[in-house]
Amino acid sequence: MAEEKVSVLEGFKAFLMRGNVIDLAVAVVIGAAFTAVVNSIVKGLINPIIGAFGTKDLEKYRSCLKAPCETNATGDIVDGIPILWGSVLSAVLTFLITAAVVYFLMVLPMSRYLARRAAKAAQAEEEQAVVDAEEIILLREIRDELVAQRAPVRDGGGSGSSA
């Protein structure tokens, strides 16, 4: 029973020490930090720019679905059914900014790098194919030369012994 626990623990350790798990953990930590940056950009820059056309806080934009929406002194809704489309718009802007930054700073450069790497690999394979073809031609020439050198000896040895 102790051997099973040891092997399970060793397997778990091997799982954690794999590069993929460590890379994923780093990505989650960086993603969390990046989310804070994007949220601050949306709240500190985008919301005030949009707020220049109305309220200063984008998340306060709302419409009332049923009855007039009434609020108390603290801003809490007392009556009516509000649709908080300002907070949805803020979340959409956060998503679009995050997606744009990830695409332009990570995905696009990586895809260009991989395309260049694939082109170099294809060129190297093509060059290797040419080298291999030249080697095959050279080996055929050597084989034909060896066959040509042996052929007269066999013919001469064979005709000399029969005569």
C-alpha positions, 0 to 999 in steps of 0.5 A: 500500500505504501508503494502505491502512495509513493508512486502516486506522489511520484506521478503527481510530482512528474505531472507538476514538473512537466513544462506545460503545467509550469508554463500554464501557471506562469500564463495564469499569473501574467494573465491576472496581472494583465487583467488589472492593467486592462481594467485600469485602462478601461476605467481610467481612460476609456470610461472618462472618454465615453463619459464625456458624452454623458455621465463620467462613469460608464457603468452608471449607464442604464435603461429601465425595462419596467416602470420608471427606475427610481433610486434612493440617495445612495444610488441604489434602485428602489423601484423598476427593473434596470438594464445595466448596459453600461457595465456590459459595454465596459466589460465588452471594451475590456474584452476587446482591448485584452483581445487586441493586445494579446493578438498584436503583442503575442499571437501575430508575432508568434505566427510570423516567427513560426512562419519564418521558422517553417520557411527555413525548415522547408528550405533546409529540407529542400537543400538536404533533398538536393544533397541527398540526390547528389549523393545518390548520383555519386553512389550510383556512379561509384557502383557502376564503376565498381561493376565495370571494373569487376566485369572484365575480370569475371569475363576474362577468368571465365573464358580463360578457364574454358579454353 
